[in-house]
């Protein structure tokens, strides 16, 4: 991508203020990324055939930026994944293709992407959170992939067409693509802790009974170490997950119907959910629980990895009984980590409490993060079409490439060869696995032989166009988790998009985070914190609401 053209696009998008977005871990490049100019070295004029498409553009390097949803990380078999992607995509394209991946920490991803956008050194494509995608979709930086999507080979096999159709704007433009629906979080509770404090999960039906459960976890002896009061009720990755919509999904019982962001009412009018009585009430609930030591204080600064590792730690003293996290596959993954750490692994899923059902209708199914392709602004779609074919269309080819994105590298993350192995040997949790030749199965994780691999990126239970090769290793727990979430979920509020919001997201997010932490930790009262928020970004929010609610031209 030509830097001069890109700089003009970035300037017109007014993204510079995103540099103020702080607190992210940033991450590091996991593979060599060339000159990071958003374009790959190419030779035009050479005919190449890729799948069912023809191109005169050769994309020798496919440079991607991703978050933690790619589980084949550098220390977990990513080199093998890239090697096999290179081979499969080169075969598809008819020329040599090299994939490079820059992977950033999941909990700091939004901030990292904001800084990357400001830098102008953009990849060919990246995973972009839904809320950020809505803001950038109007800037001219993202390529309109509507025609490529409508003519993709996978169209003949789509079972969930509405997922990407919803991403199209009123004019039919499509600036992002997702291979699966969004999923969401459910509340998991340790069964052993329930038994230890004498709580029946079926009696936890509203906020009062939820708080009663947390109180017993925090004041009793649920971990069985003979001491009362050295455990907590719940831990989460932040009092609110302001880096990614739907923001409240890690602590839904406290937020209930409150939503600390801009959203629409039943008449389609946009309003600021921060400046509502519902948000005040949510902050007071969080404050009271925090003061009573029901919430692990590490919640304030914990990332997702920190929170979950403390929750399933081998030393349950100082841990918590409740953890709200992603549904489906994570039901199995959390259970496996408890097993690995020799902690009682039985978990129960808590149906949404009455207050959540009365306000939202259930747990929130997020808008899925999307893959975006950057428009180099040269007026020629050849490069962008080739990126789409080698990334999005190939990702759902039903076979070789889709398997790589779904399960990872062959004979590293999965195999069809005869194999036997044992996890947690020599312990009460030892488990034997034995597979005959020709049977698809998942292997031991490259960086943890006591854990069986789950997936790479695409969840095969959520994908919009399923594999055609019959490969599947969904566990009963994962299937149960997906069914539970589907029964108890509703779609999250749509994310807004406006020129001022794109420019000021970082400042608004910082103001909301400060307001939440100040109230929950008792540093200021809720009314003072709200007034500080208004004085800091209130005028900006008013401008955004005026833009969003302006009559269509």
C-alpha positions as CSV (number, residue, x, y, z in Angstrom):
1,X,0.0,0.0,0.0
2,X,1.4,3.4,-0.9
3,X,2.1,5.3,2.3
4,X,1.2,8.7,0.8
5,X,-2.3,7.5,-0.3
6,X,-2.8,5.9,3.1
7,X,-1.7,9.0,5.0
8,X,-4.4,11.0,3.1
9,X,-7.0,8.4,4.0
10,X,-6.0,8.4,7.6
11,X,-6.1,12.1,7.8
12,X,-9.6,12.3,6.3
13,X,-10.7,9.7,8.8
14,X,-9.7,11.8,11.8
15,X,-8.2,8.9,13.7
16,X,-5.3,10.7,15.4
17,X,-7.0,11.0,18.7
18,X,-7.0,7.2,19.1
19,X,-3.4,7.5,20.0
20,X,-4.6,8.6,23.4
21,X,-6.0,5.2,23.9
22,X,-3.8,3.8,26.7
23,X,-3.4,0.7,28.8
24,X,-3.1,-2.0,26.2
25,X,-0.3,-4.5,26.3
26,X,0.5,-3.8,22.6
27,X,2.0,-7.1,21.9
28,X,4.8,-8.1,19.6
29,X,5.2,-9.3,16.1
30,X,5.1,-13.1,15.9
31,X,6.5,-13.4,12.4
32,X,8.6,-11.2,10.2
33,X,6.3,-8.6,8.7
34,X,8.3,-7.1,5.9
35,X,8.0,-3.3,5.7
36,X,4.5,-3.3,7.1
37,X,3.2,-0.9,4.4
38,X,-0.1,-2.7,4.0
39,X,0.7,-4.0,0.6
40,X,2.5,-7.1,-0.4
41,X,5.1,-7.3,-3.1
42,X,3.2,-8.2,-6.3
43,X,3.7,-8.8,-10.0
44,X,0.7,-7.7,-12.0
45,X,0.0,-9.2,-15.4
46,X,0.6,-12.9,-14.6
47,X,-2.5,-15.0,-14.9
48,X,-3.1,-17.2,-11.8
49,X,-6.0,-19.4,-10.7
50,X,-7.2,-19.5,-7.1
51,X,-10.1,-21.8,-6.3
52,X,-12.9,-20.8,-8.7
53,X,-11.5,-17.3,-9.3
54,X,-9.0,-15.9,-11.7
55,X,-6.6,-13.1,-11.0
56,X,-3.9,-11.1,-12.7
57,X,-2.5,-10.0,-9.4
58,X,0.0,-12.1,-7.4
59,X,0.1,-11.4,-3.7
60,X,3.4,-12.9,-2.7
61,X,2.9,-11.8,1.0
62,X,-0.3,-11.9,2.9
63,X,0.2,-9.8,6.1
64,X,-2.3,-10.2,8.9
65,X,-2.9,-8.6,12.3
66,X,-4.8,-10.7,14.8
67,X,-5.8,-10.9,18.4
68,X,-5.8,-13.6,21.0
69,X,-8.7,-15.5,19.3
70,X,-6.0,-17.2,17.2
71,X,-4.9,-19.8,19.7
72,X,-2.1,-21.2,17.6
73,X,0.3,-18.7,19.1
74,X,4.1,-18.5,18.7
75,X,4.7,-20.9,21.6
76,X,1.7,-23.1,20.6
77,X,2.5,-24.3,17.0
78,X,2.0,-21.1,15.0
79,X,5.1,-21.7,12.9
80,X,3.6,-25.0,11.7
81,X,0.3,-23.3,11.0
82,X,1.9,-20.7,8.9
83,X,4.0,-23.2,7.0
84,X,0.9,-25.2,6.1
85,X,-1.1,-22.1,5.3
86,X,1.7,-21.1,2.9
87,X,1.5,-24.4,1.1
88,X,-2.3,-24.5,0.9
89,X,-2.7,-20.9,-0.3
90,X,0.2,-21.3,-2.8
91,X,-1.5,-24.3,-4.2
92,X,-4.8,-22.4,-4.4
93,X,-3.3,-19.3,-6.0
94,X,-0.9,-21.1,-8.4
95,X,2.1,-19.1,-7.2
96,X,4.1,-18.8,-4.0
97,X,2.3,-17.1,-1.1
98,X,3.9,-16.3,2.3
99,X,1.6,-15.5,5.3
100,X,3.0,-13.3,8.1
101,X,1.1,-12.8,11.3
102,X,1.4,-10.0,13.9
103,X,-0.5,-11.1,17.0
104,X,-1.4,-8.7,19.8
105,X,-2.5,-9.4,23.3
106,X,-6.3,-9.9,23.4
107,X,-7.1,-7.6,26.4
108,X,-5.1,-4.8,24.9
109,X,-6.0,-5.3,21.3
110,X,-8.3,-2.3,20.8
111,X,-5.6,0.1,22.0
112,X,-3.0,-1.7,19.9
113,X,-5.1,-1.4,16.8
114,X,-5.8,2.2,17.5
115,X,-2.1,3.0,17.6
116,X,-1.5,0.9,14.4
117,X,-4.2,2.9,12.6
118,X,-2.5,6.1,13.5
119,X,0.9,4.9,12.4
120,X,-0.3,4.3,8.9
121,X,1.7,1.0,8.7
122,X,-1.2,-1.2,7.9
123,X,-1.4,-4.9,7.0
124,X,-3.4,-6.4,4.2
125,X,-6.1,-7.4,6.6
126,X,-6.8,-7.6,10.3
127,X,-9.3,-8.8,12.8
128,X,-11.2,-5.7,14.0
129,X,-13.6,-5.6,17.0
130,X,-17.2,-4.9,16.1
131,X,-17.4,-1.5,17.7
132,X,-14.2,-0.2,16.1
133,X,-15.4,-1.7,12.7
134,X,-18.5,0.4,12.8
135,X,-16.5,3.5,13.3
136,X,-14.0,2.8,10.5
137,X,-16.5,1.5,8.0
138,X,-17.4,5.1,7.0
139,X,-13.8,6.4,6.7
140,X,-12.8,5.1,3.2
141,X,-9.9,3.2,4.7
142,X,-11.7,-0.2,4.5
143,X,-12.3,-2.0,1.2
144,X,-15.9,-2.6,0.1
145,X,-15.9,-6.4,-0.3
146,X,-19.6,-6.7,-1.2
147,X,-19.1,-8.0,-4.7
148,X,-16.3,-10.4,-3.7
149,X,-18.5,-11.7,-0.9
150,X,-21.6,-12.2,-3.1
151,X,-19.5,-14.1,-5.6
152,X,-17.5,-16.2,-3.1
153,X,-17.3,-19.9,-3.6
154,X,-18.5,-20.5,-0.1
155,X,-21.9,-18.9,-0.9
156,X,-23.2,-22.3,-2.1
157,X,-22.6,-23.8,1.4
158,X,-23.7,-21.0,3.7
159,X,-26.1,-22.1,6.5
160,X,-26.1,-18.7,8.4
161,X,-26.3,-16.0,5.7
162,X,-27.8,-13.4,8.0
163,X,-24.5,-13.0,9.9
164,X,-22.7,-11.1,7.2
165,X,-25.8,-9.7,5.5
166,X,-26.4,-7.7,8.7
167,X,-22.9,-6.1,8.3
168,X,-23.9,-4.5,5.0
169,X,-24.9,-0.8,5.2
170,X,-28.0,0.8,3.7
171,X,-26.3,1.1,0.3
172,X,-25.2,-2.6,0.3
173,X,-21.5,-1.9,1.0
174,X,-19.7,-4.6,3.0
175,X,-16.5,-3.5,4.8
176,X,-16.0,-6.5,7.0
177,X,-16.4,-10.3,7.0
178,X,-16.9,-12.9,9.8
179,X,-16.8,-16.6,9.3
180,X,-18.9,-17.3,12.4
181,X,-21.6,-15.7,14.6
182,X,-20.4,-13.7,17.6
183,X,-21.1,-15.9,20.7
184,X,-21.3,-14.5,24.2
185,X,-20.6,-15.1,27.8
186,X,-22.4,-17.2,30.4
187,X,-21.9,-17.4,34.2
188,X,-20.0,-20.5,35.3
189,X,-20.1,-21.6,39.0
190,X,-17.9,-24.2,40.7
191,X,-20.1,-27.1,41.8
192,X,-17.8,-28.1,44.7
193,X,-18.0,-24.6,46.1
194,X,-21.8,-24.6,45.9
195,X,-21.9,-27.9,47.8
196,X,-19.4,-26.6,50.4
197,X,-21.6,-23.6,51.3
198,X,-24.9,-25.4,50.9
199,X,-26.3,-23.5,47.9
200,X,-28.5,-25.1,45.3
201,X,-27.9,-23.5,41.9
202,X,-31.6,-23.8,41.1
203,X,-32.3,-21.3,43.9
204,X,-30.0,-18.6,42.3
205,X,-32.7,-16.9,40.2
206,X,-32.4,-13.2,40.9
207,X,-29.9,-10.6,42.1
208,X,-30.6,-11.1,45.8
209,X,-30.0,-14.8,45.6
210,X,-26.9,-14.2,43.4
211,X,-25.4,-11.9,46.0
212,X,-26.3,-14.4,48.7
213,X,-24.3,-17.0,46.8
214,X,-21.3,-14.7,46.4
215,X,-21.5,-13.8,50.1
216,X,-21.3,-17.4,51.1
217,X,-18.3,-17.9,48.8
218,X,-16.5,-14.9,50.3
219,X,-17.3,-15.4,54.0
220,X,-17.4,-19.2,54.2
221,X,-14.8,-21.9,53.4
222,X,-15.7,-23.1,49.9
223,X,-12.2,-24.1,49.1
224,X,-12.0,-26.5,52.1
225,X,-8.8,-25.2,53.6
226,X,-10.3,-24.8,57.0
227,X,-10.4,-21.0,57.0
228,X,-13.3,-18.7,56.4
229,X,-13.1,-15.5,54.5
230,X,-10.0,-16.0,52.3
231,X,-11.9,-16.5,49.1
232,X,-14.0,-14.3,46.9
233,X,-17.3,-14.5,45.2
234,X,-16.5,-13.5,41.6
235,X,-13.5,-12.4,39.5
236,X,-13.7,-10.8,36.0
237,X,-11.5,-9.0,33.5
238,X,-12.5,-5.5,34.6
239,X,-15.6,-4.1,36.2
240,X,-16.7,-3.5,32.6
241,X,-15.0,-4.6,29.4
242,X,-14.8,-1.2,27.8
243,X,-12.4,-2.4,25.1
244,X,-15.0,-4.4,23.2
245,X,-18.8,-4.4,22.8
246,X,-21.0,-5.5,24.5
247,X,-18.9,-4.1,27.4
248,X,-21.0,-5.7,30.3
249,X,-20.6,-9.3,29.3
250,X,-18.1,-10.2,32.0
251,X,-20.2,-9.0,34.9
252,X,-23.8,-9.1,33.6
253,X,-25.5,-9.7,37.0
254,X,-24.3,-6.3,38.2
255,X,-24.9,-4.3,35.1
256,X,-28.3,-6.0,34.4
257,X,-30.1,-3.6,31.9
258,X,-27.4,-0.8,32.2
259,X,-25.1,-0.2,29.2
260,X,-22.2,2.2,29.5
261,X,-22.0,3.3,25.9
262,X,-24.1,4.9,23.1
263,X,-27.1,2.8,22.0
264,X,-30.6,3.0,20.5
265,X,-33.9,3.0,22.2
266,X,-37.0,1.2,20.9
267,X,-37.8,4.0,18.5
268,X,-34.3,4.0,17.0
269,X,-33.1,7.1,18.7
270,X,-29.5,7.1,19.8
271,X,-28.8,8.0,23.5
272,X,-25.9,7.9,26.0
273,X,-26.3,4.8,28.1
274,X,-23.7,6.2,30.5
275,X,-25.9,9.1,31.6
276,X,-28.8,7.0,32.9
277,X,-30.2,6.0,36.2
278,X,-29.6,2.4,35.2
279,X,-25.9,3.0,35.0
280,X,-25.8,4.7,38.3
281,X,-27.6,1.8,39.9
282,X,-25.2,-0.7,38.3
283,X,-22.2,1.3,39.7
284,X,-23.7,1.3,43.2
285,X,-24.3,-2.5,43.0
286,X,-20.6,-3.0,42.0
287,X,-19.5,-0.6,44.7
288,X,-21.4,-2.4,47.4
289,X,-20.1,-5.8,46.3
290,X,-16.6,-4.5,46.1
291,X,-16.7,-3.0,49.6
292,X,-18.1,-6.3,51.0
293,X,-15.2,-8.2,49.4
294,X,-17.5,-10.2,47.1
295,X,-15.5,-9.1,44.1
296,X,-11.8,-10.1,43.8
297,X,-9.9,-6.7,43.9
298,X,-7.7,-8.0,41.1
299,X,-10.7,-7.5,38.8
300,X,-9.8,-3.8,38.4
301,X,-6.7,-4.5,36.4
302,X,-7.0,-8.1,35.4
303,X,-6.9,-9.1,31.7
304,X,-8.9,-12.1,30.6
305,X,-5.8,-14.4,31.0
306,X,-5.1,-13.2,34.5
307,X,-8.7,-13.6,35.6
308,X,-9.3,-17.1,34.3
309,X,-5.9,-18.4,35.5
310,X,-6.5,-17.2,39.0
311,X,-10.0,-18.7,38.9
312,X,-8.8,-22.2,37.9
313,X,-5.5,-22.0,39.8
314,X,-4.2,-25.0,41.6
315,X,-4.3,-22.9,44.8
316,X,-7.9,-22.1,45.3
317,X,-7.3,-19.9,48.3
318,X,-7.8,-16.4,47.1
319,X,-9.8,-17.7,44.1
320,X,-13.5,-17.2,43.3
321,X,-16.5,-19.4,42.8
322,X,-18.0,-17.5,39.9
323,X,-16.5,-16.6,36.5
324,X,-18.5,-15.3,33.6
325,X,-16.8,-16.2,30.3
326,X,-17.4,-17.3,26.8
327,X,-19.9,-20.1,26.0
328,X,-19.5,-23.4,24.2
329,X,-15.9,-24.4,23.7
330,X,-14.8,-22.5,26.8
331,X,-17.0,-24.7,28.9
332,X,-14.7,-27.5,28.0
333,X,-11.5,-25.5,28.2
334,X,-12.2,-24.2,31.7
335,X,-13.1,-27.7,32.8
336,X,-9.9,-29.1,31.4
337,X,-7.8,-26.5,33.1
338,X,-9.4,-27.3,36.5
339,X,-8.6,-31.0,35.8
340,X,-5.0,-30.1,34.9
341,X,-4.6,-28.1,38.1
342,X,-6.1,-31.0,40.1
343,X,-9.1,-28.9,41.2
344,X,-12.7,-30.3,41.3
345,X,-13.7,-29.7,37.7
346,X,-17.5,-29.9,37.8
347,X,-19.0,-26.6,36.7
348,X,-22.7,-25.5,36.4
349,X,-24.0,-22.8,34.0
350,X,-26.2,-20.3,35.7
351,X,-29.3,-19.2,33.7
352,X,-29.5,-15.4,33.4
353,X,-31.0,-14.0,36.6
354,X,-34.5,-12.4,36.6
355,X,-33.1,-8.8,36.3
356,X,-31.2,-9.7,33.2
357,X,-34.2,-11.4,31.6
358,X,-36.5,-8.5,32.5
359,X,-34.2,-5.9,30.9
360,X,-32.3,-7.6,28.0
361,X,-34.1,-10.9,27.7
362,X,-31.0,-13.0,28.3
363,X,-27.2,-13.0,28.0
364,X,-25.9,-10.9,25.2
365,X,-24.7,-12.4,21.9
366,X,-22.1,-10.0,20.7
367,X,-21.6,-8.6,17.2
368,X,-18.8,-10.7,15.8
369,X,-15.4,-9.2,15.3
370,X,-14.7,-9.0,11.6
371,X,-11.9,-9.3,9.1
372,X,-11.3,-6.1,7.3
373,X,-9.2,-5.5,4.2
374,X,-7.5,-2.1,3.7
375,X,-8.2,-0.2,0.5
376,X,-4.9,1.1,-0.9
377,X,-6.7,3.9,-2.7
378,X,-5.2,3.3,-6.1
379,X,-8.6,2.8,-7.8
380,X,-7.8,-0.8,-8.7
381,X,-9.4,-3.7,-6.8
382,X,-7.0,-6.4,-8.0
383,X,-4.9,-6.6,-4.9
384,X,-7.9,-6.4,-2.5
385,X,-9.8,-9.1,-4.5
386,X,-6.7,-11.4,-4.2
387,X,-6.6,-10.7,-0.4
388,X,-10.2,-11.6,-0.1
389,X,-9.8,-14.8,-2.1
390,X,-6.7,-16.0,-0.1
391,X,-8.1,-15.0,3.3
392,X,-11.9,-14.9,3.4
393,X,-12.9,-17.2,0.6
394,X,-10.2,-19.7,1.3
395,X,-11.0,-19.6,5.0
396,X,-14.4,-21.2,4.2
397,X,-13.2,-23.6,1.5
398,X,-14.8,-26.5,3.4
399,X,-11.6,-28.5,3.4
400,X,-7.9,-27.9,3.7
401,X,-7.6,-24.2,4.5
402,X,-10.8,-24.1,6.6
403,X,-9.4,-27.0,8.6
404,X,-6.2,-25.0,9.3
405,X,-8.2,-22.0,10.5
406,X,-10.5,-24.2,12.5
407,X,-8.2,-26.7,14.1
408,X,-4.7,-25.6,13.4
409,X,-1.8,-27.5,11.8
410,X,-2.0,-31.2,10.8
411,X,0.1,-33.5,13.0
412,X,0.8,-30.6,15.4
413,X,-2.7,-29.7,16.6
414,X,-4.7,-32.5,15.0
415,X,-4.1,-35.7,13.1
416,X,-5.7,-38.7,11.3
417,X,-2.8,-41.0,12.1
418,X,-2.9,-43.8,14.6
419,X,-2.0,-42.4,18.0
420,X,-2.2,-43.1,21.7
421,X,-1.4,-40.7,24.6
422,X,-2.2,-39.9,28.2
423,X,-2.9,-36.6,29.8
424,X,-2.1,-36.0,33.5
425,X,-0.3,-39.3,33.8
426,X,0.3,-40.6,37.4
427,X,-2.5,-38.5,38.8
428,X,-6.2,-39.2,39.7
429,X,-7.0,-37.2,36.6
430,X,-5.1,-39.3,34.2
431,X,-6.9,-39.9,30.9
432,X,-6.0,-42.2,28.1
433,X,-6.6,-41.5,24.4
434,X,-6.4,-44.1,21.6
435,X,-7.1,-43.4,18.0
436,X,-6.9,-45.8,15.0
437,X,-5.5,-44.9,11.6
438,X,-7.8,-42.6,9.6
439,X,-9.7,-41.2,12.6
440,X,-9.7,-37.4,12.9
441,X,-8.7,-36.4,16.4
442,X,-7.1,-33.5,18.3
443,X,-3.6,-33.9,19.8
444,X,-2.0,-32.7,23.0
445,X,-1.4,-29.0,23.0
446,X,2.1,-28.2,21.8
447,X,2.9,-26.2,24.9
448,X,1.0,-28.3,27.4
449,X,1.0,-32.1,27.0
450,X,-1.6,-32.4,29.8
451,X,-4.2,-30.5,27.8
452,X,-5.9,-31.6,24.6
453,X,-6.1,-29.0,21.8
454,X,-9.5,-27.4,21.2
455,X,-9.5,-25.2,18.2
456,X,-7.4,-22.6,16.4
457,X,-9.7,-19.7,15.3
458,X,-13.0,-20.7,13.9
459,X,-15.4,-22.5,16.2
460,X,-16.8,-25.4,14.1
461,X,-20.1,-25.1,16.0
462,X,-20.6,-21.4,15.1
463,X,-19.2,-21.3,11.6
464,X,-21.5,-19.9,8.8
465,X,-20.4,-22.5,6.2
466,X,-19.5,-25.9,7.8
467,X,-16.6,-28.1,6.9
468,X,-17.3,-30.7,4.2
469,X,-14.5,-33.1,5.1
470,X,-16.3,-34.5,8.2
471,X,-13.7,-33.3,10.6
472,X,-15.3,-32.6,14.0
473,X,-14.2,-33.1,17.6
474,X,-16.8,-31.1,19.5
475,X,-17.1,-32.5,23.1
476,X,-20.3,-33.0,24.9
477,X,-19.5,-30.1,27.2
478,X,-18.9,-27.8,24.3
479,X,-22.1,-28.9,22.6
480,X,-24.0,-28.5,25.9
481,X,-22.5,-25.0,26.3
482,X,-23.5,-23.9,22.9
483,X,-27.0,-25.2,23.3
484,X,-27.3,-23.5,26.7
485,X,-26.2,-20.1,25.3
486,X,-28.4,-20.3,22.3
487,X,-31.4,-21.0,24.6
488,X,-30.6,-18.0,26.9
489,X,-29.2,-15.3,24.6
490,X,-30.4,-12.2,22.7
491,X,-28.5,-10.0,20.2
492,X,-26.4,-7.3,21.8
493,X,-27.2,-3.6,21.0
494,X,-25.9,-2.5,17.6
495,X,-22.7,-0.4,17.7
496,X,-23.0,3.2,16.4
497,X,-20.8,4.9,13.8
498,X,-20.1,8.6,13.3
499,X,-17.3,10.9,12.4
500,X,-16.8,12.4,15.8
501,X,-17.1,9.0,17.5
502,X,-14.4,7.6,15.3
503,X,-12.1,10.5,16.4
504,X,-13.0,10.6,20.1
505,X,-13.5,6.9,21.1
506,X,-10.3,6.8,23.1
507,X,-11.1,9.9,25.1
508,X,-14.7,8.7,25.8
509,X,-13.6,5.2,26.8
510,X,-11.0,6.7,29.2
511,X,-13.6,8.9,30.8
512,X,-16.0,5.9,31.3
513,X,-13.3,3.7,32.7
514,X,-12.3,6.4,35.2
515,X,-15.9,7.0,36.3
516,X,-16.5,3.3,36.9
517,X,-13.3,2.7,38.9
518,X,-13.7,5.9,40.9
519,X,-17.2,4.9,42.0
520,X,-16.6,1.2,42.6
521,X,-13.5,1.8,44.7
522,X,-15.3,4.5,46.7
523,X,-13.0,7.3,45.7
524,X,-15.9,9.6,44.7
525,X,-19.7,9.3,45.0
526,X,-21.6,8.3,41.9
527,X,-23.1,11.8,41.2
528,X,-19.7,13.5,41.4
529,X,-18.2,10.8,39.1
530,X,-21.1,11.3,36.6
531,X,-20.6,15.1,36.6
532,X,-16.9,14.6,36.0
533,X,-17.7,12.4,33.0
534,X,-20.1,15.0,31.6
535,X,-17.6,17.9,32.1
536,X,-14.9,15.8,30.4
537,X,-16.7,14.4,27.4
538,X,-20.3,15.4,27.7
539,X,-20.1,18.0,24.9
540,X,-18.4,15.5,22.6
541,X,-21.1,12.9,23.3
542,X,-23.8,15.5,22.5
543,X,-22.1,16.1,19.1
544,X,-22.0,12.4,18.4
545,X,-25.7,12.0,19.3
546,X,-26.6,14.9,17.0
547,X,-24.7,13.2,14.2
548,X,-26.3,9.8,14.8
549,X,-29.8,11.2,15.1
550,X,-29.6,13.6,12.2
551,X,-32.2,13.0,9.5
552,X,-31.0,10.9,6.6
553,X,-30.1,13.0,3.5
